[in-house]
Amino acid sequence: MSKYILRFDLKLELGWTTLYRIERISNKELGGYIEKESQLSQYGDAWVSGDAQVSGDAQVFGDAQVFGNARVSGNAQVYGDARVYGNAWVSGDAWVFGNARVSGDAQVFGNARVSGDAQVFGNAWVSGDAHIDCANAIMLVAFGSFYCITVTRKYVFAGCKKWTRKEVKKMTQKQAIEHGCPKENFKYLRQAVLAAMGLVKEKA
């Protein structure tokens, strides 16, 4: 049995593509925009809401939620209990699944996989064949440099470098600059990383 309909009278023109707002049949709740029914499963609790957009051959299914101003396009798949929201964009052949969260202005594209309890947010980009599936991982962008910072239960990664959480807490501005952190971004990045470490609790 169908759980939603396409509202052909409420459409969004994006170049050559037309998206239609969806409406939940049970309570007339308006959802976000999709291009065709095959993009949002009629089974499970998957839903697209707010001004979120799903286009191309992208699919949202399982219990996944896409909301806010988020976009899912190309051949991307969002499923399981995944959440994509804010201004996040999942595209290409990327998959976001499990309990993963992609938010803020983050972008996941290419053949990237974000899964488990991973969280990708801020201005982070996950691309290529990257797989972010560390238990309770959070990815942050290192502004002004060419790599991202990932916080896990045991370590903090920046590009190919790895430190223990204790080492990061003790790291001075001078040491951070030696590792490639721009001086003008040190204070912001330190606050962001420490906040992420607070969210991702260290294993006992």
C-alpha positions as a Markdown table, in Angstrom:
| # | Residue | x | y | z |
|---|---|---|---|---|
| 1 | Met | 0.0 | 0.0 | 0.0 |
| 2 | Ser | 1.3 | 3.4 | -0.9 |
| 3 | Lys | 2.3 | 5.7 | 1.9 |
| 4 | Tyr | 2.7 | 8.9 | -0.1 |
| 5 | Ile | 1.7 | 10.6 | -3.4 |
| 6 | Leu | 3.5 | 13.0 | -5.6 |
| 7 | Arg | 1.9 | 16.5 | -5.6 |
| 8 | Phe | 2.2 | 17.4 | -9.3 |
| 9 | Asp | 0.8 | 20.8 | -8.5 |
| 10 | Leu | 3.7 | 21.6 | -6.1 |
| 11 | Lys | 6.8 | 21.3 | -8.2 |
| 12 | Leu | 10.4 | 22.6 | -8.3 |
| 13 | Glu | 12.1 | 23.2 | -11.6 |
| 14 | Leu | 15.9 | 22.6 | -11.5 |
| 15 | Gly | 17.2 | 23.1 | -15.0 |
| 16 | Trp | 16.0 | 20.2 | -17.1 |
| 17 | Thr | 14.8 | 18.3 | -14.0 |
| 18 | Thr | 11.4 | 18.7 | -12.3 |
| 19 | Leu | 11.0 | 17.6 | -8.7 |
| 20 | Tyr | 7.6 | 17.2 | -7.0 |
| 21 | Arg | 6.7 | 17.6 | -3.3 |
| 22 | Ile | 5.4 | 14.5 | -1.6 |
| 23 | Glu | 2.4 | 14.2 | 0.6 |
| 24 | Arg | 1.9 | 11.5 | 3.2 |
| 25 | Ile | -1.5 | 9.8 | 2.6 |
| 26 | Ser | -2.3 | 9.0 | 6.2 |
| 27 | Asn | -2.2 | 12.5 | 7.5 |
| 28 | Lys | -1.7 | 14.8 | 4.5 |
| 29 | Glu | 1.7 | 15.9 | 5.8 |
| 30 | Leu | 3.8 | 17.5 | 3.1 |
| 31 | Gly | 7.3 | 16.2 | 2.7 |
| 32 | Gly | 10.3 | 17.2 | 0.6 |
| 33 | Tyr | 10.9 | 17.0 | -3.1 |
| 34 | Ile | 11.6 | 13.9 | -5.2 |
| 35 | Glu | 11.8 | 13.3 | -9.0 |
| 36 | Lys | 10.0 | 10.0 | -9.2 |
| 37 | Glu | 8.5 | 7.4 | -6.9 |
| 38 | Ser | 11.3 | 4.9 | -7.3 |
| 39 | Gln | 13.5 | 7.2 | -5.3 |
| 40 | Leu | 11.7 | 6.9 | -2.0 |
| 41 | Ser | 10.6 | 3.5 | -0.7 |
| 42 | Gln | 6.8 | 3.1 | -0.1 |
| 43 | Tyr | 7.8 | 0.6 | 2.7 |
| 44 | Gly | 9.5 | 1.2 | 6.0 |
| 45 | Asp | 9.8 | 4.6 | 7.6 |
| 46 | Ala | 12.1 | 6.3 | 5.1 |
| 47 | Trp | 11.1 | 9.9 | 4.5 |
| 48 | Val | 12.1 | 13.1 | 2.8 |
| 49 | Ser | 11.0 | 16.3 | 4.5 |
| 50 | Gly | 11.5 | 20.0 | 4.7 |
| 51 | Asp | 13.0 | 21.4 | 1.5 |
| 52 | Ala | 15.2 | 18.3 | 1.0 |
| 53 | Gln | 15.6 | 17.1 | -2.6 |
| 54 | Val | 16.2 | 13.6 | -4.1 |
| 55 | Ser | 17.0 | 13.5 | -7.8 |
| 56 | Gly | 18.5 | 11.3 | -10.6 |
| 57 | Asp | 18.6 | 7.6 | -9.7 |
| 58 | Ala | 19.2 | 8.2 | -6.0 |
| 59 | Gln | 17.3 | 6.1 | -3.5 |
| 60 | Val | 16.2 | 6.6 | 0.1 |
| 61 | Phe | 14.8 | 3.5 | 1.9 |
| 62 | Gly | 14.7 | 1.5 | 5.1 |
| 63 | Asp | 14.2 | 4.0 | 8.0 |
| 64 | Ala | 16.5 | 6.7 | 6.5 |
| 65 | Gln | 15.6 | 10.3 | 6.9 |
| 66 | Val | 16.6 | 13.2 | 4.5 |
| 67 | Phe | 15.5 | 16.6 | 5.7 |
| 68 | Gly | 16.3 | 20.3 | 6.0 |
| 69 | Asn | 17.9 | 21.5 | 2.7 |
| 70 | Ala | 19.8 | 18.3 | 2.1 |
| 71 | Arg | 20.2 | 16.9 | -1.4 |
| 72 | Val | 20.7 | 13.3 | -2.5 |
| 73 | Ser | 21.4 | 12.8 | -6.2 |
| 74 | Gly | 23.1 | 10.7 | -8.9 |
| 75 | Asn | 23.1 | 7.1 | -8.0 |
| 76 | Ala | 23.5 | 7.7 | -4.3 |
| 77 | Gln | 21.8 | 5.6 | -1.7 |
| 78 | Val | 20.7 | 6.5 | 1.8 |
| 79 | Tyr | 19.3 | 3.7 | 3.9 |
| 80 | Gly | 19.2 | 1.9 | 7.3 |
| 81 | Asp | 18.7 | 4.5 | 10.1 |
| 82 | Ala | 20.9 | 7.0 | 8.3 |
| 83 | Arg | 20.2 | 10.8 | 8.5 |
| 84 | Val | 21.2 | 13.4 | 6.0 |
| 85 | Tyr | 20.2 | 16.9 | 6.8 |
| 86 | Gly | 21.2 | 20.6 | 7.0 |
| 87 | Asn | 22.7 | 21.6 | 3.7 |
| 88 | Ala | 24.5 | 18.2 | 3.2 |
| 89 | Trp | 24.8 | 16.7 | -0.2 |
| 90 | Val | 25.2 | 13.0 | -1.0 |
| 91 | Ser | 25.9 | 12.3 | -4.7 |
| 92 | Gly | 27.6 | 10.2 | -7.3 |
| 93 | Asp | 27.7 | 6.5 | -6.3 |
| 94 | Ala | 28.0 | 7.3 | -2.6 |
| 95 | Trp | 26.2 | 5.3 | 0.2 |
| 96 | Val | 25.2 | 6.5 | 3.6 |
| 97 | Phe | 23.8 | 3.8 | 5.8 |
| 98 | Gly | 23.7 | 2.2 | 9.3 |
| 99 | Asn | 23.3 | 4.9 | 11.9 |
| 100 | Ala | 25.5 | 7.4 | 10.0 |
| 101 | Arg | 24.8 | 11.1 | 10.1 |
| 102 | Val | 25.8 | 13.6 | 7.4 |
| 103 | Ser | 24.9 | 17.2 | 8.2 |
| 104 | Gly | 26.0 | 20.8 | 8.0 |
| 105 | Asp | 27.5 | 21.6 | 4.6 |
| 106 | Ala | 29.2 | 18.2 | 4.3 |
| 107 | Gln | 29.5 | 16.4 | 1.0 |
| 108 | Val | 29.8 | 12.7 | 0.4 |
| 109 | Phe | 30.4 | 11.8 | -3.2 |
| 110 | Gly | 32.3 | 9.5 | -5.6 |
| 111 | Asn | 32.2 | 5.9 | -4.4 |
| 112 | Ala | 32.5 | 6.9 | -0.7 |
| 113 | Arg | 30.8 | 4.9 | 2.0 |
| 114 | Val | 29.7 | 6.4 | 5.4 |
| 115 | Ser | 28.3 | 3.8 | 7.8 |
| 116 | Gly | 28.1 | 2.5 | 11.3 |
| 117 | Asp | 27.9 | 5.4 | 13.8 |
| 118 | Ala | 30.0 | 7.7 | 11.8 |
| 119 | Gln | 29.2 | 11.4 | 11.7 |
| 120 | Val | 30.3 | 13.8 | 8.9 |
| 121 | Phe | 29.5 | 17.4 | 9.4 |
| 122 | Gly | 30.7 | 21.0 | 9.0 |
| 123 | Asn | 32.3 | 21.6 | 5.6 |
| 124 | Ala | 33.8 | 18.1 | 5.4 |
| 125 | Trp | 34.1 | 16.3 | 2.1 |
| 126 | Val | 34.2 | 12.5 | 1.8 |
| 127 | Ser | 35.1 | 11.4 | -1.7 |
| 128 | Gly | 36.7 | 8.8 | -3.9 |
| 129 | Asp | 36.7 | 5.3 | -2.4 |
| 130 | Ala | 36.9 | 6.6 | 1.2 |
| 131 | His | 35.1 | 4.4 | 3.8 |
| 132 | Ile | 34.2 | 6.2 | 7.1 |
| 133 | Asp | 32.9 | 3.4 | 9.4 |
| 134 | Cys | 34.9 | 3.8 | 12.6 |
| 135 | Ala | 32.7 | 3.4 | 15.7 |
| 136 | Asn | 31.3 | 6.8 | 16.6 |
| 137 | Ala | 33.7 | 8.6 | 14.2 |
| 138 | Ile | 33.3 | 12.3 | 13.5 |
| 139 | Met | 34.9 | 14.0 | 10.5 |
| 140 | Leu | 35.8 | 17.7 | 10.5 |
| 141 | Val | 37.4 | 19.8 | 7.8 |
| 142 | Ala | 40.8 | 21.3 | 8.5 |
| 143 | Phe | 40.3 | 24.8 | 7.1 |
| 144 | Gly | 43.2 | 26.1 | 5.1 |
| 145 | Ser | 44.8 | 22.7 | 4.5 |
| 146 | Phe | 44.2 | 19.8 | 2.2 |
| 147 | Tyr | 43.0 | 17.1 | 4.6 |
| 148 | Cys | 40.2 | 16.4 | 6.9 |
| 149 | Ile | 40.3 | 15.6 | 10.6 |
| 150 | Thr | 38.6 | 12.4 | 11.9 |
| 151 | Val | 38.0 | 11.8 | 15.6 |
| 152 | Thr | 37.4 | 8.2 | 16.8 |
| 153 | Arg | 37.2 | 6.6 | 20.2 |
| 154 | Lys | 41.0 | 6.0 | 20.3 |
| 155 | Tyr | 42.7 | 8.4 | 17.8 |
| 156 | Val | 42.6 | 11.6 | 15.9 |
| 157 | Phe | 43.5 | 11.4 | 12.2 |
| 158 | Ala | 44.6 | 14.3 | 10.0 |
| 159 | Gly | 45.5 | 13.1 | 6.5 |
| 160 | Cys | 48.0 | 10.3 | 6.9 |
| 161 | Lys | 49.0 | 11.4 | 10.4 |
| 162 | Lys | 47.6 | 9.8 | 13.6 |
| 163 | Trp | 47.7 | 10.8 | 17.2 |
| 164 | Thr | 46.2 | 9.5 | 20.4 |
| 165 | Arg | 43.5 | 11.6 | 22.0 |
| 166 | Lys | 45.9 | 12.4 | 24.9 |
| 167 | Glu | 48.5 | 13.6 | 22.5 |
| 168 | Val | 46.0 | 15.9 | 20.8 |
| 169 | Lys | 44.9 | 17.4 | 24.1 |
| 170 | Lys | 48.5 | 18.3 | 25.0 |
| 171 | Met | 49.4 | 19.6 | 21.5 |
| 172 | Thr | 50.7 | 23.2 | 21.4 |
| 173 | Gln | 50.1 | 25.7 | 18.7 |
| 174 | Lys | 53.8 | 25.4 | 17.6 |
| 175 | Gln | 53.4 | 21.6 | 17.3 |
| 176 | Ala | 50.2 | 21.9 | 15.3 |
| 177 | Ile | 51.7 | 24.4 | 12.9 |
| 178 | Glu | 54.6 | 21.9 | 12.4 |
| 179 | His | 52.0 | 19.3 | 11.4 |
| 180 | Gly | 50.5 | 21.6 | 8.8 |
| 181 | Cys | 47.8 | 23.5 | 10.7 |
| 182 | Pro | 47.6 | 27.2 | 9.6 |
| 183 | Lys | 48.4 | 29.4 | 12.5 |
| 184 | Glu | 45.2 | 31.5 | 12.0 |
| 185 | Asn | 43.0 | 28.4 | 12.2 |
| 186 | Phe | 44.6 | 26.8 | 15.3 |
| 187 | Lys | 42.2 | 28.2 | 17.9 |
| 188 | Tyr | 39.1 | 27.3 | 15.9 |
| 189 | Leu | 40.3 | 23.8 | 15.0 |
| 190 | Arg | 41.4 | 23.1 | 18.6 |
| 191 | Gln | 37.9 | 24.0 | 19.8 |
| 192 | Ala | 36.2 | 21.9 | 17.1 |
| 193 | Val | 38.4 | 18.9 | 17.7 |
| 194 | Leu | 38.0 | 19.0 | 21.5 |
| 195 | Ala | 34.2 | 19.4 | 21.1 |
| 196 | Ala | 34.2 | 16.3 | 18.7 |
| 197 | Met | 36.2 | 14.4 | 21.3 |
| 198 | Gly | 33.6 | 15.2 | 23.8 |
| 199 | Leu | 30.9 | 13.8 | 21.6 |
| 200 | Val | 32.9 | 10.6 | 20.7 |
| 201 | Lys | 33.6 | 9.2 | 24.2 |
| 202 | Glu | 36.9 | 7.4 | 24.6 |
| 203 | Lys | 36.7 | 3.7 | 25.2 |
| 204 | Ala | 37.2 | 2.7 | 28.8 |
